[in-house]
Structure formats: structure tokens, C-alpha cells
């Protein structure tokens, strides 16, 4: 949905990150990030690894689109994607449903940090 929208790269990135943080902050996302893929059975790992690669590729593509359309400054999409995932995935380690901030609020803070750092 995000990749095929008519938005510019920075808008696509903002939407992607808002959706991603919701996934990271739910029970399944928290469990998957905290445990990683290694403890999974080989068949489960074989199912999830392509999905993880697809998500990573989608984020890198969005960053490339933003660079191309001028909404994101010149940068290395792979490095930026790794920084974003490292930061956003860490939410699964510290966020609690009973905490002060809802996932949408956390997303707002994180998105602001990354978007303003990437804006052209």
C-alpha cells in the first residue's frame, strides 16, 4: 500500500514507520524481536526470513524513491534502513502496554527524529 501510493518518498517513509511501530509494539512483534529468528524451528525460520528481507527491501526502496524525488537527502539506503530498524525494533524491548506512551506516540517521536534527520 505505502510503496504504490502517489506520495513522495518522505511521506511514504512516514507512513511505513507509523505502521511498522504498531507491529513492533504488539505481542507477536515483541515476541519475534525479543527472541529473534534463531530459536525458531527451521520451517518457521524459512517462512519468516523472506518476510523480514521483503520488509527491509521495501524500506530501502522507499528511501531510494525519496532520494530520487528529492524529498530525502542523499544517503545510503541500507545504512539508514539498518539504523531505523535498530531503533524501532528496540521499542519491543522496553515498551509496555501499561507505559506512559502509546505506540502511536512513540512512533511520532521516532518518526520526527528520523524524518527531520533525512529531510532535504
C-alpha positions in Angstrom: 0.0 0.0 0.0 2.7 2.5 1.0 5.0 1.7 -1.9 2.3 2.1 -4.5 0.8 5.3 -3.2 1.3 8.6 -5.0 3.1 10.2 -2.1 6.6 11.4 -2.2 9.4 9.4 -0.5 9.4 11.2 2.8 5.6 10.8 3.1 5.8 7.1 2.2 8.6 6.7 4.8 6.5 8.4 7.5 3.5 6.1 6.8 5.7 3.0 6.6 7.2 3.8 10.0 3.9 4.5 11.6 2.6 1.1 10.6 5.8 -0.6 11.5 5.9 0.7 15.1 2.4 -0.7 15.6 3.7 -4.2 14.5 6.7 -3.9 16.8 4.6 -3.0 19.8 2.1 -5.8 19.6 2.5 -9.1 21.3 3.7 -11.0 18.2 6.2 -8.3 17.1 7.6 -8.0 20.7 8.0 -11.8 20.9 9.6 -12.1 17.5 12.1 -9.2 18.0 13.0 -10.3 21.6 13.7 -13.9 20.6 14.9 -13.4 17.0 14.7 -16.0 14.3 17.4 -18.4 15.6 15.2 -20.2 18.2 12.5 -20.9 15.7 12.2 -24.3 14.0 13.8 -24.4 10.6 10.4 -24.4 8.8 9.2 -21.3 10.8 12.5 -19.6 10.2 12.3 -20.4 6.5 8.8 -18.7 6.4 9.8 -15.6 8.3 13.2 -14.8 6.8 11.9 -13.9 3.4 9.3 -11.7 5.0 12.0 -9.9 7.0 14.0 -9.4 3.8 10.9 -8.1 2.0 10.3 -5.6 4.7 13.9 -4.5 4.7 13.9 -4.2 0.9 10.6 -2.2 0.9 12.1 0.3 3.4 15.3 0.7 1.3 13.2 1.2 -1.8 11.1 3.9 -0.2 14.3 5.6 0.9 15.7 5.4 -2.7 12.4 6.8 -4.0 12.7 9.7 -1.6 16.3 10.4 -2.7 15.2 10.3 -6.4 12.2 12.6 -5.9 14.3 15.0 -3.7 12.3 14.6 -0.5 15.1 12.7 1.2 18.7 13.9 1.2 21.4 11.8 -0.4 22.3 8.9 1.9 23.0 5.1 1.8 19.6 3.4 1.9 20.9 0.2 3.5 22.6 2.1 6.4 19.6 4.2 7.0 17.3 1.2 7.0 19.6 -0.6 9.5 19.6 2.5 11.7 15.8 2.8 11.5 15.2 -0.9 12.2 17.7 -1.0 15.1 15.9 2.0 16.7 12.3 0.9 16.0 12.9 -2.7 16.9 14.3 -1.6 20.3 10.8 -0.5 21.2 9.9 -4.1 21.6 12.5 -4.4 24.3 11.3 -1.5 26.5 7.7 -0.6 25.6 5.0 -1.9 27.9 1.3 -1.7 27.2 0.8 -0.1 30.6 3.5 2.5 29.9 3.1 6.2 29.6 3.4 6.3 25.8 1.1 4.5 23.3 2.8 3.0 20.2 1.4 5.9 18.1 3.0 8.4 20.4 6.4 6.6 20.3 6.0 6.5 16.5 5.5 10.2 16.4 8.7 10.9 18.4 10.8 8.4 16.4 9.4 9.5 13.1 10.1 13.1 13.9 13.7 12.2 14.8 14.3 10.3 11.6 12.3 12.4 9.2 13.9 15.6 10.3 17.3 14.0 10.0 16.6 12.8 6.5 14.7 15.7 5.1 16.4 17.5 2.3 
